[in-house]
């Protein structure tokens, strides 16, 4: 591999050649991740644009209008403030809001599964990057095959769960808190405070129940494509780990284009005569079709391009290589499970605050996952090549140098990207998800603003985690990521939601500040340099080596 470090080795800034090489790797991987993430998240966008194709929505909207629709109540702020519902003047829900909540709830389950798949791929990828750097292609093929099989097992488990207990899984996130239907059905007046609160809670329960039903229907269909996703992600991450990020981008573009093309025809078309679409189920079908096409392209590509990582034998594994891969992978997978469940639990806690907070979180997570989370993965891919392959080639000094400058680069990229989000957070929700309530937009604005302010610190933590993981210091990576999540953000948010009367805006600001403290922990762990080691250096004798030795001895006897 080309040496890209500066000969003078400046203390803080690297050479222009280093930045050019690093940025190309990172930007290609980031672009591919944006496209791959958007393939699933684009369903949130199309679901939010639904005007009426949601089961139960029209009945709910009519009842809200009948109860709260008096001229001296509906848009009178003083009345709503008197009821303690000042943020809900003109109270209503939209079909797109309820549909997006359901799809976003399904995507939270996908988020956990994808985190586990990422943990598997990154855990085995630690060896892929180093075996590629060491030119040990037989071992590279075995680890790639392990990726495929383990990812398939995980996806089949989720597929089975989606068919038998999908509604229960979706309801964990949507949190439909039961509220009985009030016995008094009448148009409310300013003095009906107690009755107004009862009806408000009941309508929140009904809206959450509709979202849960929509999410369960979406989940049942989309889960059928998860085994295809398992194969796709295993090969796409291996392409990145072997320095072929450009190909991974094109493979992801195929899936995204297919999904975007099919969604308008299936969800709620207004141009196909009597066919009015099938709502969120149409979005699930479009995404599934995109994954079928993506896998077809991968099969055709690999048929013509016999890359060194493509398994030649799909059933045989070297015991030593397998054990070593699992030893390093399981803590990373465990980390991803704990971290992702912690993040989903935070979503559930926000849902306890209000349904609008849940919708705001769906808007926030869609924007962040589509545009900002990919930067984490971009730097992770850069780490695999600039750090992992150097460790595999036993060039530890260069690996350490590259790791240091990746963290510095991540910080400055985080400043630029964070400032863009600080400014864009005040108009992106309305621009992308116009079919929502004012309270939803208010919360989403502040969530994006707070995230943008803290983004440079989050970039430091994420890049440090990738470097530590690539060097095989997996327990340190677990301490930095999953353990921190369960020690700080999860309990803190629970305390703020259940014991304080703070507005959700202040809770968002406190939580984001606390999460950014992870950067300090990251720098401390990174500076210990336990990650600076070569995992491929070994004196073991493989089964393949024994067979070669046996053949040579037989040849001599002949």
N, C-alpha and C positions, 0 to 999 in steps of 0.2 A: 504493500500500500504506500502511496506517496507520502513522504514526510511533509507535514504541513506546519510544523512548529517554527517559530522564529529563532534564528541562530543567536541573536543577541538576548533573547528571552527577557523582554522588558517586564518590570515588576507588576504593572497593572494592566496595560494594554498589550494585546498580541499583535502579530504582523498583519498587514493588509491581506496577504495570501491566506492566512489562517481564517480571517473573518469571511473572506470570499467563499472558501470551501465550506466552512461551518454553516453560513447562511443559506447556501444552496441546498445542503442536506436538510437543514431545519425547515426551510420554506417549502420544499417539495413534500416533506413528510406532513407538515402542517396543512398544506393544501389538500393532500390526500385524506387527512383526518377530517377536515372540514366537510369534504364531499361525502365521506363515509358516514359521519355523524348526521349530516343533513338528510341522507337517504331515509333515516328513521324519523328524525325530528321534523321533517317537512310535513309529516302527517299532522303534527300539532297545528301547523300553520293552516293547512287546508281544513282541518276540523273546526278551527276557530271562525272560519268564514261561512259555516253553515247557517242558514237563515231560519230554517224550519224543520229540516229532516232529522228530528230527534224525538224518539218515542216519549210521550207524556209531557212534552214541553208546552204545547198549546193549552192544555188543561191547567197546568201550573200558572201560566201567564194570565189566563182568564180569571183565576181565583185571586191572584195578587191584585189585579185591577179592581175586582169586585170588593175586596176588603180595604185596600189602601187608596182607592181611586177618587175619594171625595176631593172637590176643588179646594176646600179649605184645609186639606191635609197633604196631598201627594207631593207638591213641590214647595211646601212651606217649611223652611228650615227651622223656625222657632218651635214648631210642633214636634219635629223629629228630635230636636235637642232636648225638649221637655220629656220625651220618652226615653232618653238615653241612647238614641240611635242617630246621633247627629251626622255621622258619615254616610248615612243611607237615604238621604233625601231623594225622592223619586225612585224608591226601591223597585228593582226589577232584575230579572235574569235574562240572558240571551241564549238562544239555541247554541250558538257557537261556543259560549262560555261553558255550558254543560257538556257539550261534546268534547271540547278540548280537555276539560278536567278528567273525563273518562280515559281518553287517549293518553294523557300525561300520566295517569295512574298506572296504566299498562306499561308505559315507558319507564316508570320507576322500577317495576319488576324486571324489565329488560335491562335497566341500568345495573341492577344487582348481578344479573346473569352476565352482562357484558363485562362488568368488573372482574368477575370470576374468570371469564374467558381471557381477558387481558392479563390477569395474574398468571394463568397457565402459559400464555404465549410469551409474556415477559420473563417468567421464571425459566422456561426452557430456552427462551431467546438469549438469556445470559450466556448459555453454552453455544447457541447458534452463532452469535457474533464472534465469540472467541475461537470456536472451531473453524469458522470461515477465515479468520485472521491467521490461524495456524495451518490452514490448508488441509485440515483433517476432514475430508468430505464424507467418508463412510459414517463417522460419528454424527456429522451434520445431518445426514439423511435420516439416521435413527431418531434424533431428537425432533426433527420435523414430523416424522411419523407419530411420535408420542403426542405431539401437539394435536394432530388431527384426531386421534382416537379419544384422548381425554376430553377435548372440546365437544366431540360428538356425544359422549356419555352425558355430559352436563346438559346439553341442549335437549336430548331425549327425555331426561328427567323433568325439565321445565315444560316440555311439550305435554307429557302425561299429566302433570299438575294442572296445566291450563284447561284441560278437557274435563277434569273431575272436580276441581275446587277453584276455578278461575274467579267466580264472583267473590268468594271469601278473601282471596288474595288481593283483589282490586279494592275491596272495602277497607282493607287495612290502611290504605293511603287516603282514600276519599273520606273516611271517617264519618259515615252518616249517623250522627248522634240522634237517637230516637227522641222524638217529641210528639206527644199526642195531639190529635186534631182538636182544637177548641170546639166546645159544644155550641157556642154562640156564633152564628154566621150572619154578620151584618156589616154594612159599610161603616168604618170606624170614624169617630170624631175626635177632636183634640183631647177630650177628657178621658178617653178610653186607654190609658197608659198600660194597665196590666194586661188587657186583652190584646193590645197591639204587640206587646212583647211575646205573648203566647203564639200569636199567628206568625210573627217573624221567625221564631224558633222552629215552628212547624214547617214553614216554607223552606227554611234552610235544610231541614231534614229531607224534605221531598226533593229538593234540587240535588242534594248529595246522592240520594237514592237513584235518581235518573242518571247521574254521571256514572255511578257504579255499574248500572246496567249497560250503559254504552261502552264502558271500559272492558267489561267482561266479554261482550260480543266481539269487540276488536281483538282482545287478547286470544280468544279461542282460534281465530283465523290466523293471526300473525305468527302465533307459536308454531304453526305447521311448517313455517319456513326456517325455523331456528337451526335444524340440522344442516341446512344449506349454508347458513351463516357460519356455522362451526368450521366447515371446510374453507370457506372464503377467508375468514379472518386468520386461520392458521397459515395459509399460503401468502396472504397479503403482508402479514407481519414478518414472515421469513424473507420476502422480497426486500423489505426495508432493512432488515438485519444484515443482508448481504449486499447492501449498497445500491439497490435497484428501486429507489423510491419513486422514480418517474413512471415506471410500469404500474406501480400500485395506484398512482393517481388516475391513470387512464381506466383501470379496472373499476375504480370507484365512480368515475364519471358516468360509466355505462349504467350503473345501478341508479344513480341520482336522476339521470335524464329520463329513464324509463318510469320511475316513480312520479316525477313531476308531470310527465305527459299523460299518464293514466288517471291520476287523481281527479282532475276536473271532469272526466267522463263518468266516473263511478260514484263520486260522493253526492253531488247535488247539481247535475247539469241542467241548464235552462235552454238548451239548444238541441235536444234530442227527442222532441215531440212528447209522447206520453210517458217516456221513461224519465223519472224524477230522481234517479239515483238510489243508492242503498246506504247513505250516510257513512258512519265510521267503518262499517264493514267493507265498503268500497276502498277506503284508505288502506285497510289491511291487505286486501287482495292486490292492490297496486304495488305495495312494498314487497309482498311475496313474489310477484311476477318479476320484479327488479332483481331479486336475489337469484332466481332461476336463470335469468339472462346473464348475470354476473358470473355464476359458476360455469355456465356454458362457455363463456369467453375464456375463463381460466383453463378449462380442459383443452380447448383448441390451442391456446397459447403454449401450454406445457407439452402438447403433442408435437409441436414444431420446435420448441426451444427446450432442449433437455438440460435444464439447469442442474448444477452440481448438488443442490439440496433436494431434488425430487427423489423420493424413495425408489430404489431399484427392487427391494424385497419388502413386501407389505406385511410380512408375518414374523420376521426374525429380528430379535433385538439382542444386543450385547448386554449381558447382565450388569457389568460394571458401569457402562455408560448410562443405562436406565436408572440404576440406583443413585448415581451421582446427580442426574438430572432431577429426580424426584426429591432428593435431599435438599437441593437448592430451591426447587419450585414450590414445595408445599408451604414454607413460611410466607412466600410472596402471595400465593393463593389465599392463605389464611388472612393475610393483611388486607387483600382486596375485599374479602367477604366481610370482615369486621368494619372496614372503612365504608363500604357501600351501604351496608345495613345501617350504620350510624348516620349516613347522609339521608337515607330514606326515612329513618325515624325522626329526623329533624323536619322533614316535609310533613309527616303526620302531626307533629307538635304544632306546626304552623296552621294546619287544617283545624286544630282545636280552637284556634283563635277566631277564624271565620272562614266561610266558603270563599270570600273574596281574597283572603290571604292565600288560600290554596291555589286559586286561579292566578294570582300575581306570581306565586312561586313557579307555576307552569310557564308563564311568559318569561320570567327571569331565567329559569333553567334552560329553556329552549334557546334563548339568545346566547347565553354563556356557553352551553354545550356546542352550539353551532359555530361560534366565532372565537371563543376564548379558551375553552378547554383544549381544542386542537393544538394550541401553542405548547401546552404541557407535553402532549404526545410528540410534537415536532422536536422539542428539545430532548425528549426521551429517545427518539430515533437517532438524533445527532449523537447522543451519548453512546448508543450501541456501536456506532461506526467509529467515532473519535476516541472513545474510551475503551469500549469492549474489545474491538479488534486489536487495539494497541496492547491491551493486557494479554490477549491471546497470543500475540506475537512476542510476548515477554519484554516489551518495551515499556517498562513501568514508569520511567521518568517522563516519557512523552504522554502517557495516559494521565498522569497526575497533572501535568501542565495543561492538557486539554480540558480536564475536569474543572480546574480552577477558572479558566477563561470562559467556559460554558456558563458557569454560575454568574460571572460578571456580565456576560452578554445577556443572560436571562433577566437580570435586574434592569438593565437599560431598555430592553425590549418591553419589559413590564411597565416601565414608566410611560413610554409612548402609548402602548395599548391601553393602559389604565386611564390616561388623560382623555383618550378618544371616547372611552366608555363613560367617563364622568360627564362629558358634554352630551354624548348621544343618548344617555340614559333617560333624558328628559323628553325625548320625542320618539325613540324607537318603539316603545310599546304601542302607541297609537298608530304609528306608521305600519307596523307589521300585524297587529292584532286589534284592529279598530272595533270589532264587534264585542265590546266588553263594557263593564260598568266604571264610573268615575272612581269609586273606592279601589277597585282592582288596579287601575292605572296609578293612583296615588302611591300604593304600596310598591308596585313594580318599579316606579321611578326611583324610590329611595333604595331599594334592593340593588339596583344597577349602579347607582351613585356610590354606595358604600363599597361594593365589590371593586369598582374602578379605583377608588382611593387606595385600597389595600392590595391591588393586583401585583405591584412590584415585589412585595414580601411573599405573596403566594407563588410567584414565579421562582424565587430563590428556593423556597421549600420544595417545590415540585421537581426542579432540576437537581437539587441535592439528593432527593430521594432516588431519582433515576440513576445517578452516578453511584450511590451507595449500593443500590440493587445490582447494577451491572458488574460491580466488583465482587459480588457474592456475599456481601455483608448483610444478609437478609434479615437477621434479627434486629440489627440496628435500623434497617429500613422499616420494620414493623413498629419499633418504638417511635420512630419519627411520624409515621402516618396513622396507622389504626389506633395505637395506644393513645396518642394525643387526642384523636377524635373522641374517644370514649371517656377520657379524663377531663377534657375541657368543654368543647362545644355542646355535646349531648346533655350532660347534667346541667350546664349553665342555662341552656334554652328551656329545659323542663322547669327549672326554678322560676325563670322569668315569665313563662306562660301561665303556670299554675298558682304562683304566689304573689305576683305583682299586678298592678293595674296600669302598667305602662302602655302607651300607644305602641302598636306594632312597629312603627318607624324607629323608635328608640331601641326596641329590642333588636331590630336589624343592625343598627349601628354598633351596639354593644357586641353582638355575635361576630360581626365581621372583624372588629378590632381584636377580639380574643383569638380568632382563627389565624390572624396574621402573625401572632406571636410564635407560630410554628417556625418561622424563618430563623429565629434566634437558636432554637433547638437544632435546626438543620445545619447551621454553620458549625455549631459545637461538635456534632457527630461527624461531619465531613472533615473537620480539621484533625480528627484522630487518625485518619488515613488507614483504617482497617480494611478499606475497600481496595487498596492498591495491591492486588495480587493476581497471579495467573492461575486460572482454574483448569487449564488444559494440560498443564505439566503433570505428567503421571508416569509411573514406572510399571503400571499394571500390564498384564498380558491378556489381550482380548481373545475371544473365541475364534475370531478371524485369523489372528496371529498363529494360534495353535494349528488351524487347518493348513495355513501356508507352510508351517514347519513340517507337518505330516506329509504334505504333497512333495516337498523337497526331499525328505528322507526316502519316500517311495521311489522317487525318480532316481536317486542315487543307487538304490538296490537294483533297479532295472538296468 
